[in-house]
């Protein structure tokens, strides 16, 4: 079954979407994941945290889920990340990376969930505790779910998970305000950063161009403002504009268009462990997101990663970026280019950037969740 999933993951995105919409597709994914078989933690021991399989891979462009799972591990919880595409079991950052639910406990578990449709797998466990993480606006899934039956979409499962979860968290104030009325006990758990990872000096990657670099790292997706990016790049031939990250199929044509500009370099996805070297080499880290209903509920990790690396950051006026004093925000092409010029001329300092990441480690971000679980008597097996 794992070989079948690996084969399916290599198919064109449109074909993958069609397969996901077929009757029984969800059941096949559950079969691939297996059934929990291990004994759970003993009474009084910390619950085992389990991440149910989604599209997320442990080593690809680490995001909020991977960092929070690592923080759970540092807090003393056994943590299991399930991915049927894995060839076997291994350890990474204190987390058990396993290919099957057969390799995780059946009882005494805490399910960390950010994708509501995995609710179908809750029944595989004996009385699990659930932490539901609302990390993006739900509309982010609409494009990829167009051909999926309504009953299988995120919006269909979200209300049930909201009601059933023991703890609900949101990644920023916008999302907390949107979802708080349904769960008044919702916790605001903002994004953090692995300061040591991004602040530890690394050698400059050899595939970067020479000259002042305005760099972007992260997913290149439909919410990327290609019109703004192209206008600024065309107006600044003396600057090098670099994009590092996976290209969403829906953004491929726009990415290819801007890649034809002489001062634009598209490097594609790089291993997570290599990313600090790129961010440190940027003269400026830029966040080129459109500002709309969906992105207003986004707190870009790359903002904190730039600041931890001592790299000045310029962003479009997303609410989360506007609230960060060490980030310059700008709207249209003229204003954005002006902000880039001012930063390059020394209007911002590395010291102010580094100061902004004090106290925003992932361990500190997770602390309220651990406290809530303890208050509910769910941090340990009863």
C-alpha positions in Angstrom: 0.0 0.0 0.0 2.8 2.4 0.8 4.2 1.8 -2.7 0.8 2.6 -4.2 0.8 6.0 -2.3 4.3 6.7 -3.4 3.3 6.1 -7.0 0.2 8.3 -6.7 2.2 11.1 -5.2 4.3 11.3 -8.5 1.2 11.7 -10.7 0.3 15.2 -12.1 -1.7 17.3 -9.6 -4.9 17.1 -11.6 -4.8 13.3 -11.7 -4.1 13.3 -7.9 -7.1 15.4 -7.3 -9.3 13.1 -9.4 -8.0 10.1 -7.4 -8.8 11.7 -4.1 -12.4 12.4 -5.2 -13.1 8.7 -6.1 -15.4 6.8 -3.7 -13.4 4.9 -1.1 -10.2 7.1 -1.5 -10.3 8.1 2.1 -10.7 4.5 3.2 -7.7 3.5 1.1 -5.6 6.2 2.8 -6.7 4.8 6.2 -5.7 1.3 5.1 -2.3 2.6 4.0 -1.9 4.2 7.4 -2.7 0.9 9.2 -4.3 0.4 12.6 -2.6 1.4 15.9 -1.2 -1.6 17.7 1.3 -0.5 20.3 0.6 -0.4 24.0 0.0 3.2 25.2 1.9 5.0 28.0 1.3 3.7 31.5 -0.9 5.5 34.0 0.8 8.8 35.1 3.1 9.0 32.1 2.8 11.8 29.5 0.4 11.1 26.6 2.0 10.2 23.3 1.4 12.9 20.7 0.4 11.5 17.2 0.3 13.3 13.9 -2.0 11.6 11.5 -1.0 11.4 7.8 -1.6 14.4 5.6 0.3 15.9 2.6 3.0 17.2 5.0 6.4 15.5 4.9 8.7 15.8 7.9 11.8 17.0 6.1 10.2 19.2 3.4 10.0 22.9 4.2 9.4 22.7 7.9 6.4 24.6 9.0 4.3 25.1 12.1 3.2 21.5 12.6 6.7 20.1 12.6 8.0 22.8 14.9 5.1 22.3 17.4 5.6 18.5 17.4 9.3 19.0 18.1 8.3 21.3 21.0 6.0 18.6 22.4 9.0 16.2 22.3 11.2 18.6 24.1 8.5 18.9 26.8 8.8 15.2 27.4 6.0 13.7 25.3 6.6 10.7 23.0 5.8 12.1 19.6 4.9 10.1 16.4 4.7 11.6 12.9 2.9 9.2 10.6 3.7 9.3 6.8 3.0 6.2 4.7 5.5 7.5 2.1 8.4 6.9 4.6 10.5 3.8 4.0 10.7 2.8 7.6 11.0 4.2 11.2 13.6 6.8 12.2 14.1 9.5 14.7 14.4 13.2 13.9 14.6 16.1 16.5 13.2 13.8 19.2 10.2 12.7 17.0 9.5 9.1 15.8 9.0 9.3 12.1 7.0 6.1 11.1 5.3 4.8 8.0 2.3 3.3 9.6 -0.2 3.7 12.5 0.8 0.2 13.4 3.9 1.8 14.9 2.0 4.2 17.3 0.1 3.6 20.5 -3.6 2.9 20.4 -4.4 4.4 23.8 -3.1 7.2 25.9 -2.6 9.5 22.9 -3.0 13.1 22.1 -3.8 13.8 18.4 -2.4 17.0 17.0 -4.7 17.9 14.1 -4.6 20.8 11.7 -6.4 19.2 8.7 -10.0 18.5 9.8 -10.7 15.5 7.4 -8.4 13.3 9.4 -11.3 13.2 11.9 -12.2 9.9 10.2 -9.2 8.3 11.9 -10.1 9.4 15.4 -12.1 6.2 15.8 -8.9 4.1 15.4 -7.8 5.2 18.9 -9.2 4.5 22.3 -10.5 7.7 23.9 -7.9 10.1 22.4 -7.4 13.7 23.5 -7.4 16.2 20.5 -5.6 19.5 19.9 -7.0 21.2 16.8 -4.7 23.8 15.3 -6.3 26.4 13.0 -3.2 27.6 11.3 -4.7 29.1 8.1 -7.9 30.5 6.8 -10.1 27.6 5.7 -10.5 29.1 2.2 -6.9 28.1 1.5 -8.2 24.6 0.7 -10.9 25.7 -1.7 -8.9 25.5 -5.0 -7.5 22.0 -4.3 -10.9 20.7 -3.2 -12.9 21.8 -6.2 -13.3 18.2 -7.5 -13.7 16.6 -4.1 -17.2 15.7 -2.9 -18.5 18.3 -0.4 -18.8 15.8 2.4 -15.1 15.2 2.2 -13.9 18.8 2.2 -12.3 20.7 5.1 -15.4 22.8 5.6 -17.6 19.8 6.2 -15.3 18.3 8.9 -14.2 21.6 10.5 -17.3 22.2 12.7 -17.2 18.7 14.1 -13.5 18.9 15.0 -14.1 22.3 16.5 -16.8 20.9 18.8 -15.0 17.6 19.6 -11.4 18.8 20.2 -10.3 19.2 23.8 -8.1 22.2 23.0 -8.5 24.5 20.0 -5.7 26.9 19.1 -5.3 29.5 16.4 -2.1 30.9 14.9 -3.0 34.6 15.0 -5.5 37.1 16.2 -7.5 37.3 13.0 -8.2 33.6 13.1 -8.9 33.7 16.8 -11.5 36.4 16.3 -13.1 34.4 13.4 -13.4 31.1 15.2 -13.5 32.2 18.9 -17.3 32.6 19.0 -17.8 28.8 18.4 -15.1 28.0 21.0 -14.7 30.8 23.6 -12.0 28.7 25.2 -9.8 28.9 22.0 -6.1 29.7 22.7 -4.1 32.1 20.7 -0.8 30.3 19.9 1.2 32.5 17.5 4.0 31.2 15.3 7.5 31.0 16.7 11.0 30.4 15.4 13.9 28.1 15.9 16.3 30.8 16.8 19.4 28.6 17.1 18.7 27.1 13.7 18.5 30.4 11.9 21.0 32.4 14.0 23.9 29.9 13.8 26.1 31.1 10.9 26.2 28.9 7.8 28.3 29.1 4.6 26.8 31.0 1.7 25.0 28.7 -0.8 26.9 28.4 -4.1 23.8 28.7 -6.3 23.0 32.3 -5.2 23.8 35.1 -7.7 26.2 37.9 -6.8 25.0 41.3 -6.0 22.5 42.6 -3.5 19.8 39.9 -3.0 16.2 40.4 -2.2 15.2 36.9 -1.3 12.0 35.0 -0.6 11.8 31.5 0.9 8.7 29.4 1.2 5.9 28.1 -0.9 5.4 29.9 -4.2 1.6 29.6 -4.5 -1.4 31.4 -5.8 -1.3 33.9 -2.9 2.1 35.1 -4.1 1.7 38.6 -5.7 3.5 38.0 -9.0 2.4 41.4 -10.4 4.0 43.3 -7.5 7.1 41.1 -7.7 7.5 41.6 -11.4 7.0 45.3 -11.3 9.5 45.8 -8.5 12.1 43.5 -10.2 11.8 45.3 -13.5 12.3 48.6 -11.8 15.4 47.5 -10.0 17.8 45.9 -12.5 20.7 46.5 -10.1 19.1 44.1 -7.5 18.9 40.3 -7.6 15.5 38.7 -6.8 15.7 35.1 -5.6 12.9 32.7 -4.9 13.6 29.6 -2.9 10.8 27.1 -2.3 8.4 24.6 -3.9 6.3 25.9 -6.8 2.6 25.1 -6.6 1.3 23.8 -9.9 -1.3 26.6 -10.0 1.5 29.2 -9.8 3.9 27.5 -12.2 3.0 29.7 -15.2 3.5 32.9 -13.3 6.7 31.6 -11.8 8.0 30.7 -15.3 7.1 34.2 -16.5 9.0 36.1 -13.8 11.9 33.6 -14.0 12.6 35.0 -17.5 13.7 38.3 -16.1 17.5 38.7 -16.1 17.7 39.6 -12.4 15.3 36.9 -11.1 16.6 33.5 -10.0 14.1 30.7 -9.1 15.9 28.0 -7.2 13.1 25.6 -6.3 12.7 23.7 -3.0 15.7 23.1 -0.7 16.1 20.9 2.3 14.9 22.5 5.5 18.4 22.2 7.1 19.8 24.3 4.2 17.3 27.2 4.5 19.2 29.2 7.2 22.2 29.5 4.8 19.9 31.1 2.2 18.1 33.4 4.6 21.4 34.6 6.1 22.8 35.3 2.6 19.8 37.5 1.7 20.4 41.2 2.0 16.7 41.6 2.5 14.0 39.0 3.1 10.8 39.9 1.2 7.3 38.6 1.7 5.3 39.1 -1.5 1.8 37.9 -0.4 -1.4 39.3 -1.8 -3.5 40.9 0.9 -7.0 39.5 0.9 -9.5 37.6 3.1 -7.4 34.5 3.1 -3.9 36.0 3.7 -5.2 38.3 6.5 -5.3 35.2 8.5 -1.6 34.3 7.8 1.4 34.9 10.1 4.4 34.1 7.9 7.0 31.9 9.6 9.5 33.4 7.2 9.1 36.8 8.9 10.5 35.4 12.2 13.1 33.3 10.4 14.5 36.4 8.7 14.6 38.3 12.0 16.3 35.4 13.8 18.9 35.3 11.0 19.6 39.0 11.4 18.1 39.6 7.9 16.0 42.7 7.5 12.4 42.0 6.3 10.1 43.9 4.0 6.5 42.7 3.5 3.2 43.5 2.0 0.8 44.9 4.7 -0.5 41.7 6.1 -1.9 42.3 9.6 0.7 40.1 11.3 3.5 41.9 9.5 2.1 45.4 10.2 2.1 44.5 13.9 5.8 43.5 13.9 7.8 46.7 14.6 11.0 45.3 13.0 9.3 44.5 9.7 8.9 47.2 7.0 5.5 47.0 5.2 4.7 48.5 1.9 1.9 48.2 -0.7 2.3 49.1 -4.3 5.4 48.7 -6.5 6.8 52.2 -5.9 6.3 52.0 -2.2 7.7 48.5 -1.9 10.8 49.4 -4.0 11.3 52.5 -1.9 11.2 50.4 1.3 13.8 48.0 -0.2 16.1 50.9 -1.0 15.8 52.4 2.4 16.6 49.1 4.1 19.6 48.5 1.8 20.9 52.0 2.7 20.8 51.1 6.4 17.5 52.4 7.7 17.0 49.1 9.5 19.6 47.3 11.7 20.3 43.7 12.4 20.2 44.4 16.1 16.5 45.5 16.0 15.6 42.5 13.9 17.3 40.0 16.3 15.6 41.7 19.3 12.2 40.9 17.8 12.6 37.2 18.2 13.3 37.2 21.9 10.7 35.1 23.7 9.2 33.6 20.5 10.7 30.2 20.6 8.4 27.3 19.7 8.8 26.0 23.2 7.4 29.3 24.7 4.6 29.3 22.1 3.5 25.8 23.2 3.6 26.5 26.9 -0.1 27.7 27.1 -1.2 24.5 25.3 0.7 22.4 27.8 -0.8 24.4 30.7 -4.3 23.9 29.3 -3.8 20.2 28.9 -2.5 19.9 32.4 -5.5 21.9 33.7 -7.9 19.5 31.9 -6.0 16.5 33.2 -5.1 15.5 29.7 -1.3 15.9 29.7 -0.8 12.5 31.3 -2.6 9.1 31.1 -5.2 8.9 33.8 
